């Protein structure tokens, strides 16, 4: 079982939502946390909140869709902490709307943040992770494992991440680096309030969802416990688990249920 006291844990998208909750949980376990986020306004307050509790924190502005910013931020973390033990790839955006109505630029933007942003940070951190026999945690979604109506761009980015990290795991086994893939269902965060619409602006269309949303703190606790035990795959939240198993064993039935419950996304 791993321990994280005095380890360096990097969390992208760390200023809010699941990322912030994960950072807090690892910080409570004694880790030094580096928070990367594009929200420059939120970072100072978040950093001060950690400092008031006597926690070891470094908050850096970083738009993960920019390769140079990722490389610069990771280098600053390396200079500050001397190395990286855990990289939590959490930053992401979503979109909602019918494929036929959605501009290609929306798909490009979602892929740039969700897929390439994760790729950029991982590439920059991988030498240190290998040196320290560290861990990569990637926050995907149940959409990485199942279809999701009205979110083709989001789903595509998460499927791409799943292929990347499931394959990367096989390349890193001999190095001692562990890869844990996290796939939650619906979680109450501000991600959906920032969802891109078909034209690339923030959508005003209300979100369709299934079941009760769980909290970022619930996800963070499960992620932390999974990291301690070096889990390979965590499918989280009640809806996420039900969706995963129904789709795995009865994909046609899953599709019918999902279409019925989320069909308002296309109106």
Secondary structure in CASP SS format (residue, H / E / C, confidence):
PFRMAT SS
TARGET T0000
AUTHOR 0000-0000-0000
METHOD secondary structure of the structure
MODEL  1
X C 1.00
X C 1.00
X C 1.00
X C 1.00
X C 1.00
X C 1.00
X C 1.00
X E 1.00
X E 1.00
X E 1.00
X E 1.00
X E 1.00
X C 1.00
X C 1.00
X C 1.00
X C 1.00
X H 1.00
X H 1.00
X H 1.00
X H 1.00
X H 1.00
X H 1.00
X H 1.00
X H 1.00
X H 1.00
X H 1.00
X H 1.00
X H 1.00
X C 1.00
X C 1.00
X C 1.00
X E 1.00
X E 1.00
X E 1.00
X E 1.00
X E 1.00
X E 1.00
X C 1.00
X C 1.00
X H 1.00
X H 1.00
X H 1.00
X H 1.00
X H 1.00
X H 1.00
X H 1.00
X H 1.00
X H 1.00
X H 1.00
X H 1.00
X H 1.00
X H 1.00
X C 1.00
X C 1.00
X C 1.00
X C 1.00
X E 1.00
X E 1.00
X E 1.00
X E 1.00
X E 1.00
X C 1.00
X C 1.00
X C 1.00
X C 1.00
X C 1.00
X H 1.00
X H 1.00
X H 1.00
X H 1.00
X H 1.00
X H 1.00
X H 1.00
X H 1.00
X H 1.00
X H 1.00
X H 1.00
X H 1.00
X H 1.00
X H 1.00
X H 1.00
X C 1.00
X C 1.00
X C 1.00
X C 1.00
X E 1.00
X E 1.00
X E 1.00
X E 1.00
X C 1.00
X C 1.00
X C 1.00
X C 1.00
X C 1.00
X E 1.00
X C 1.00
X C 1.00
X C 1.00
X H 1.00
X H 1.00
X H 1.00
X C 1.00
X C 1.00
X H 1.00
X H 1.00
X H 1.00
X H 1.00
X H 1.00
X H 1.00
X H 1.00
X H 1.00
X H 1.00
X H 1.00
X H 1.00
X H 1.00
X H 1.00
X H 1.00
X H 1.00
X H 1.00
X H 1.00
X H 1.00
X H 1.00
X H 1.00
X H 1.00
X H 1.00
X H 1.00
X H 1.00
X H 1.00
X H 1.00
X H 1.00
X H 1.00
X C 1.00
X C 1.00
X C 1.00
X E 1.00
X E 1.00
X E 1.00
X E 1.00
X E 1.00
X C 1.00
X C 1.00
X H 1.00
X H 1.00
X H 1.00
X C 1.00
X C 1.00
X C 1.00
X C 1.00
X C 1.00
X C 1.00
X C 1.00
X H 1.00
X H 1.00
X H 1.00
X H 1.00
X H 1.00
X H 1.00
X H 1.00
X H 1.00
X H 1.00
X H 1.00
X H 1.00
X H 1.00
X H 1.00
X H 1.00
X H 1.00
X H 1.00
X H 1.00
X H 1.00
X H 1.00
X H 1.00
X H 1.00
X H 1.00
X H 1.00
X H 1.00
X C 1.00
X C 1.00
X E 1.00
X E 1.00
X E 1.00
X E 1.00
X E 1.00
X E 1.00
X E 1.00
X C 1.00
X C 1.00
X E 1.00
X C 1.00
X C 1.00
X C 1.00
X C 1.00
X H 1.00
X H 1.00
X H 1.00
X C 1.00
X E 1.00
X C 1.00
X C 1.00
X C 1.00
X C 1.00
X C 1.00
X E 1.00
X C 1.00
X C 1.00
X C 1.00
X C 1.00
X C 1.00
X C 1.00
X C 1.00
X C 1.00
X C 1.00
X C 1.00
X C 1.00
X E 1.00
X C 1.00
X H 1.00
X H 1.00
X H 1.00
X H 1.00
X H 1.00
X H 1.00
X H 1.00
X H 1.00
X H 1.00
X H 1.00
X H 1.00
X H 1.00
X H 1.00
X C 1.00
X C 1.00
X C 1.00
X C 1.00
X E 1.00
X E 1.00
X E 1.00
X E 1.00
X C 1.00
X H 1.00
X H 1.00
X H 1.00
X H 1.00
X H 1.00
X H 1.00
X H 1.00
X H 1.00
X H 1.00
X H 1.00
X H 1.00
X H 1.00
X C 1.00
X H 1.00
X H 1.00
X H 1.00
X H 1.00
X H 1.00
X H 1.00
X H 1.00
X H 1.00
X H 1.00
X H 1.00
X H 1.00
X H 1.00
X H 1.00
X H 1.00
X H 1.00
X H 1.00
X C 1.00
END
